[in-house]
Amino acid sequence: MEERLQVVKLLAKMFGAKDSELASQNKPLWQCYLGRFNDIHVPIRLECVKFASHCLMNHPDLAKDLTEYLKVRSHDPEEAIRHDVIVSIVTAAKKDLLLVNDHLLNFVRERTLDKRWRVRKEAMMGLAQIYKKYSLQSEAGKEAAKQISWIKDKLLHIYYQNSIDDRLLVERIFAQYMVPHNLETNERMKCLYYLYATLDSNAVKALNEMWKCQNLLRHQVKDLVDLIKQPKTDASSKAIFSKVMVITRNLPDPGKAQDFMKKFTQVLEDDEKIRSQLEMLVSPTCSCKQAEGCVREITKKLGNPKQPTNPFLEMIKFLLERIAPVHIDTESISALIKQVNKSIDGTADDEDEGVPTDQAIRAGLELLKVLSFTHPISFHSAETFESLLACLKMDDEKVAEAALQIFKNTGIVYIVVVLHHKAKKGPPRQAKYAIHCINAIFSSKETQFAQIFEPLHKSLDPSNFEHLITPLVTIGHIAMLAPDQFAAPLKSLVATFIVKDLLMNDRLPGKKTTKLWVPDEEVSPETLVKIQAIKMMVRWLLGMKNNHSKSGTSTLRLLTTILHSDGDLTEQGKISKPDMSRLRLAAGSAIVKLAQEPCYHEIITLEQYQLCALAINDECYQVRQIFAQKLHKGLSRLRLPLEYMAICALCAKDPCLVKNINVRREYLKQHAAVSEKLLSLLPEYVVPYTIHLLAHDPDYVKVQDIEQLKDIKECLWFILEILMAKNENNSHAFIRKMVENIKQTKDAQGPDDAKMNEKLYTVCDVAMNIIMSKSTTYSLESPKDPVLPARYFTQPDKNFSNTKNYLPPEMKSFFTPGKVCVCLFLRN
């Protein structure tokens, strides 16, 4: 082996020398050398890979020969070799992009997902350096920049990875290579503007998520500083420890990070200067220059010249990097708005930057909206206000709408006249944002709301559909934000105008069609008004937050009647099929919205809940899809009660279920003190709701029917497969115990109905057989005794043991160990 290594080193020098023609003169020797790339010994393969960069730089004509061999070595089992393949390609690319072909760059791209962090880091950093040199600094012209335009998207996509190390490196790369923080403000914002305009949709989402995470962490650190400043008590110490744990999860190596954060907390308690610097750093008014100064001062004070490697300081640097506002401050926002205005005026060099003007404007407005959420205080300057006010006066609806959203998010004053006009006569979305702007801006908003509500209320005409939508939107949002101010007129308005004049009346016959769905512009004006009428009622109820006047009960009854009548409330047959689909969707979505408010969730009957659940199996695809999205949104934000996750069982290919379960698990990890809320948060508690819902499935008619039971099994397995993927805290035994407990109860919806209870027990047996066939630990002792929801089940009868098997014998063959192929369970 040693002899081969020496020969390989010698040949590498001979082939790689600048003016060498040995490869063309002695092709057999060259082929023999290339064969050493696949040598059995690691040092020889490593030597060959190191030689590749010299060869690529001095002999570009040999790149084609090297490509195939480097491809194999980029998948080498040895980490060091995969690492050096990247180094060789990147080194050559940094010298001249023409030296490396797309295949070689693709090898680097693939290694950004390598299993080893050292290799991933090298690949990501290499791509970042190439991007900065040829895209930002344009060292090889537009063609080269176009060739590597995919790099920016690829690097940001890595932010979706679970590893905190990957995410932190993406943040560092963004700040140093994609939008360098040391650029002058105007240049930095121009760079960000055109980057945002050319990213793909997933990269945009990743960047938005990055700002959101940084902003969240900034708030966590600010809370920590505020807690440290309080007098020391047992309660404050617990709160500090809890906050430290949350911050730790946002740093690499959580074990060490926890110790270092405890140490840093002690430093903050003892050193007032460091604490004041950190306080300034997390202040919303901190400028980019101030942020750099704060980071420098804190690291200088924590550093120790006698200790060249300081893991504690490195960890704190990671934290400071994540929370320091190095890109966005008041000056930056002002510069960014000017850049957007240049594009709107047609004076920007959008085409030179390779971005169509329309695309640049859309992206710029979207970017400003995102930043108005994460950095609202940075918008508080006279210059920014003047620019936004100019946007409001433009004819372009999208521009004016974006400006209103920014005003709403940032709470800037002085635009009363414009807001009043938008609320009364603007497009619906602008009217909505105008009302929320007034709510955010004025401390005494009653006068403003009265000046808008009263003239709109008086001018409502049920026959003038075209001029009803904006008033209904405006009144609905006023009702939600100020329900007490207009309590009497709103109640009267809903009872007479909304229900009797609009919803219970079909004034015009719908177009005859066999379609179930049509585009928005083809929906009849009357149906659009009815949809807004339903939304207005829901907003009014969400504002009231009580059912004292029984308005919630009557509204829910009306909504479920719409669902029960397939969207034709009057049942006169005047409404077209597409319009009926729209109204079913509006009614189902309205119930889901109301269920997010505890006072209304309590009054939704089980029959109403079950009818609402069937919207996920609606005959119209768009109704199913949009209803599922609204359901997912409520669940993933932890606003909907857990039983609504059981609805996913009726649609056995709903991808949002996995995220909803993970969100709840993560919430429980971060909020250890919510054990009393386990029934509403622990994902396993979705099982009782699922069993009850499936027992009342309208398609489950014959208790012992094999085909119907197979459908029930698929729906149950869809939920259980995700819950049982990990046996966390012996959860398999907990689920088993829960199912056993249900068999000791009766269905609270009909405790004396023998068939109803038989269905319930049969579904329990299907669940039990799935658990037994998929788990080896189900028979262990359950860690907790499950509590069943009293609304769905009677109290367990401890004197009765329900050990009967309710399944037909033929069902046994359908429960096989291992993973089951989940089939889509849809009606029609």
Secondary structure, 3 states (H helix, E strand, C coil): CHHHHHHHHHHHHHHHCCCCCHHHHCHHHHHHHHHHHHCCCHHHHHHHHHHHHHHHHHCHHHHHHHHHHHHHHCCCCCHHHHHHHHHHHHHHHHHCHHHCCHHHHHHHHHHCCCCCHHHHHHHHHHHHHHHHHHHHCCCCHHHHHHHCCHHHHHHHHHHHCCCHHHHHHHHHHHHHHHCCCCCCHHHHHHHHHHHHHHCCHHHHHHHHHHHHHHHHHHHHHHHHHHHHHCCCCHHHHHHHHHHHHHHHCCCCCHHHHHHHHHHHHHHHHHCHHHHHHHHHHCCCCCCHHHHHHHHHHHHHHHCCCCCCCCHHHHHHHHHHHHHCCCCCCHHHHHHHHHHHHHHHHCCCCCCCCCCCHHHHHHHHHHHHHHHHHHCHHHHCCHHHHHHHHHHHCCCCHHHHHHHHHHHHHHCCCCCHHHHHHHHHHCCHHHHHHHHHHHHHHCCCCHHHHHHHHHHHHHCCCCCCHHHCHHHHHHHHHHHHHCCCCCHHHHHHHHHHHHHHHHHCCCCCCCCCCCCCCCCHHHCCHHHHHHHHHHHHHHHHHHHHCCCCCCHHHHHHHHHHHHHHCCCCCCCCCCCCHHHHHHHHHHHHHHHHHHHCCHHHHCCCCHHHHHHHHHHHHCCCHHHHHHHHHHHHHHHHCCCCCHHHHHHHHHCCCCCHHHHHHHHHHHHHHHCCCCHHHHHHHCHHHHHHHHHHHHHCCCCCCCCCCHHHHHHHHHHHHHHHHHHCCCCHHHHHHHHHHHHHHHHCCCECCCCCCHHHHHHHHHHHHHHHHHHHHHCCCCCCCCCCCCCCCCCCECCCCCCCCCCCCCCCHHHHHHCCCCCCCCCCCCCC
